[in-house]
Amino acid sequence: RHQHKGSSIFRATKHLYRRCAMNALRLASRVAPVAGRVAAGSFQRQTAPTALRTLQQPALNFSSSSTEQLHELGSVDHGYTADRVDRAAEPERRAFTYLLLSGVRFAYASTARVLVVKFISSMSASADVLAMASAEFDLSEIEPGKTITVKWRGKPVFIRHRVQSEIDAEAAVPLAYLRDQETDDERVLQPEWLVVLGICTHLGCVPISGAGEYNGWFCPCHGSHYDVSGRIRKGPAPLNLEVPPYNFTGDKKILIG
């Protein structure tokens, strides 16, 4: 009996607690909107005068400062007024400025010209190279039928004094017999003088003068035979001996290059 009575009291207390909680929630939901509106109205009444005064203050300041002149506002920078050059009142300073600018530009132009001249002159050949570009030789000591070897631009050059029989024999060779077809007249300026580079056209060896099957030049490296006109007649060389640029400066003098 006592247990049943205790459980009844607990259930009644629990039910009463729930009803109180529900009533408190209902009351809070009704009171909260009203309290919010009251607080908002109070805030607006307090901040409206302050905001109005803040918005009105720049306009008042602007209206009061608009009556001041520009020179009355003051400035810490007086350099423009102090250093300004009056072109009408001070023409000598303007002339000095023009003179200074002209002098500086002239100095720049002169420096650029000197640099360009030095650069171009550095690309030209030096004096020793120009001296080697051409060489003059005396032919008076070369006997008929003999060959001498001279040096031009670091290369050997054969100069042969041919006799009439050699000239006639080379002129009679048919072009069909030649690998690199050139007539004897195309390779000489004067029939008695033959000038050719002493470099084999096969692999660059130096042929032996007065040797070979044609009594011209013979390259012992790979067996190339050249005639007295310097034309390839037998062997692996594909071309004739090269004729350098030359001309006669006298009866017995020749200039190569």
C-alpha positions in Angstrom: 0.0 0.0 0.0 2.8 2.4 0.9 4.5 1.7 -2.4 1.4 2.4 -4.5 0.9 5.6 -2.7 4.5 6.8 -3.3 4.3 6.1 -7.1 1.1 8.1 -7.3 2.7 11.1 -5.7 5.7 10.9 -8.1 3.5 10.8 -11.2 1.4 13.8 -10.0 4.6 15.8 -9.3 6.0 14.9 -12.7 2.8 16.0 -14.4 2.7 19.3 -12.5 6.3 20.0 -13.5 5.6 19.4 -17.1 2.6 21.8 -17.0 4.7 24.5 -15.4 7.4 24.2 -18.0 4.9 24.4 -20.8 3.3 27.5 -19.3 6.7 29.1 -19.0 7.5 28.5 -22.6 4.3 30.0 -23.8 4.8 33.1 -21.6 8.3 33.5 -23.0 7.2 33.3 -26.6 4.6 36.0 -26.0 6.9 38.4 -24.1 10.0 38.1 -26.3 8.6 40.1 -29.4 7.3 42.8 -27.2 10.6 43.2 -25.3 12.5 43.3 -28.7 10.3 46.1 -30.0 10.7 48.1 -26.8 14.5 47.7 -26.9 14.7 48.7 -30.6 12.6 51.8 -30.0 14.8 52.8 -27.1 18.0 52.3 -29.2 16.6 54.4 -32.0 15.6 57.2 -29.6 19.1 57.2 -28.2 21.2 57.0 -31.4 19.0 59.2 -33.8 20.2 62.6 -32.5 23.8 61.5 -32.5 23.7 60.2 -36.1 21.9 63.3 -37.2 24.6 65.5 -35.7 27.3 63.4 -37.3 25.8 63.7 -40.8 25.3 67.5 -40.4 28.8 68.1 -39.1 30.7 67.8 -42.6 28.2 70.0 -44.3 28.7 72.6 -41.6 32.4 72.3 -41.8 32.4 72.5 -45.6 30.1 75.6 -45.6 32.3 77.3 -43.1 35.6 76.4 -44.9 34.3 77.3 -48.4 34.7 80.9 -47.5 38.5 80.5 -47.1 40.9 81.3 -50.0 43.3 78.7 -51.4 46.4 80.6 -50.2 44.9 80.8 -46.7 44.8 77.0 -46.3 48.6 76.9 -45.9 51.2 74.5 -47.3 54.5 73.1 -46.2 55.8 72.9 -49.8 57.0 76.2 -51.2 59.6 74.7 -53.6 57.6 75.3 -56.7 57.2 79.0 -56.0 60.8 79.4 -54.8 62.5 77.5 -57.6 60.3 78.3 -60.5 62.1 79.9 -63.5 60.4 82.8 -65.1 61.2 82.5 -68.8 60.3 86.1 -69.5 62.1 87.6 -66.6 65.2 85.3 -66.7 66.1 84.5 -70.3 69.8 83.9 -69.4 68.8 80.8 -67.3 66.8 79.4 -70.2 69.8 79.9 -72.5 72.1 78.1 -70.0 69.6 75.2 -69.8 69.5 74.8 -73.6 73.4 75.0 -73.7 73.7 72.4 -71.1 71.3 70.0 -72.7 73.0 70.5 -76.1 76.4 69.8 -74.6 75.2 66.6 -72.9 73.7 65.3 -76.1 76.8 66.1 -78.1 78.9 64.2 -75.6 76.5 61.2 -75.9 76.7 61.3 -79.7 80.5 61.6 -79.7 80.8 58.6 -77.4 78.5 56.5 -79.5 80.5 57.4 -82.6 83.8 56.4 -81.0 82.4 53.1 -79.9 81.0 52.3 -83.3 84.2 53.2 -85.1 86.2 51.0 -82.7 83.9 48.1 -83.1 84.0 48.3 -86.9 87.8 48.7 -86.9 88.2 45.6 -84.7 86.4 43.6 -87.4 88.8 44.6 -90.1 92.0 42.7 -90.8 95.1 43.7 -89.0 98.3 44.9 -90.7 100.1 41.5 -90.6 97.1 39.8 -92.1 96.9 42.4 -94.9 100.6 41.9 -95.5 100.0 38.2 -95.9 97.0 38.7 -98.2 99.3 39.4 -101.2 102.9 38.6 -101.9 105.3 39.6 -104.7 107.9 37.4 -106.1 110.8 37.8 -108.5 110.9 35.3 -111.4 114.2 36.4 -113.0 116.2 33.6 -111.3 113.9 30.7 -112.4 115.6 28.9 -115.3 113.4 27.4 -118.0 112.1 23.9 -117.1 112.5 24.6 -113.4 110.0 24.9 -110.6 110.2 26.8 -107.3 108.0 26.6 -104.3 106.9 29.8 -102.5 104.7 30.5 -99.5 101.5 32.5 -99.8 98.9 32.7 -96.9 100.6 29.8 -95.3 100.2 27.6 -98.4 102.8 26.3 -100.8 102.6 27.7 -104.4 104.4 26.1 -107.4 105.8 28.5 -110.0 107.1 26.7 -113.1 109.0 28.2 -116.0 107.8 26.1 -118.9 109.7 25.5 -122.1 108.1 25.7 -125.5 107.9 21.9 -125.9 105.9 21.6 -122.7 103.6 24.4 -123.7 102.9 22.7 -127.1 102.4 19.3 -125.5 99.9 20.5 -123.0 98.0 22.5 -125.6 97.6 19.4 -127.7 95.9 17.3 -125.0 92.2 16.6 -125.9 89.7 17.5 -123.3 88.2 14.0 -123.5 91.3 12.7 -121.8 90.9 15.0 -118.8 88.9 14.3 -115.7 88.6 18.0 -114.8 88.3 19.4 -118.3 90.3 22.7 -118.6 92.4 23.9 -121.5 96.0 25.0 -120.9 95.2 28.5 -122.0 92.5 28.8 -119.3 95.0 28.1 -116.6 97.8 30.6 -117.4 98.2 34.3 -118.1 101.5 33.8 -119.9 102.1 30.5 -121.6 105.7 30.1 -120.2 104.6 30.7 -116.6 102.4 28.3 -114.6 101.2 29.2 -111.1 99.3 26.6 -109.0 98.7 25.9 -105.4 100.9 23.0 -104.2 98.1 21.1 -102.5 96.7 17.8 -103.8 93.0 18.0 -104.4 92.5 14.6 -103.0 93.4 14.9 -99.3 95.5 18.0 -99.2 99.0 16.5 -99.4 101.9 18.4 -101.1 102.8 16.8 -104.4 106.4 16.3 -105.6 107.5 18.5 -108.5 109.0 17.0 -111.6 107.7 13.5 -110.9 104.9 11.2 -112.0 104.0 9.8 -115.4 103.4 13.2 -117.0 106.5 14.9 -115.7 104.4 17.4 -113.7 103.6 16.6 -110.1 103.1 13.3 -108.2 101.4 12.9 -104.9 102.9 9.9 -103.1 100.2 9.6 -100.5 97.6 8.0 -102.9 99.2 8.1 -106.3 97.7 11.2 -108.0 99.5 12.3 -111.2 99.4 15.8 -112.6 100.7 17.1 -115.9 102.8 20.3 -116.5 99.6 22.3 -116.7 98.6 21.1 -113.2 95.7 19.0 -114.4 94.9 15.7 -112.9 95.6 12.8 -115.3 95.7 9.7 -113.1 94.9 8.7 -109.5 92.1 9.4 -107.0 92.3 13.3 -107.0 89.0 14.7 -108.4 90.2 18.1 -109.5 93.1 20.0 -111.1 95.6 21.9 -108.9 94.0 25.2 -108.0 95.2 28.4 -109.7 95.5 31.3 -107.2 94.6 34.8 -108.2 97.7 36.5 -109.5 99.0 39.1 -112.0 102.3 40.2 -113.5 103.6 43.6 -112.2 106.5 43.5 -114.5 108.4 41.3 -117.0 109.9 39.2 -114.2 107.7 40.0 -111.3 104.4 38.4 -110.1 101.9 39.4 -107.4 99.9 36.6 -105.9 96.7 37.6 -104.1 
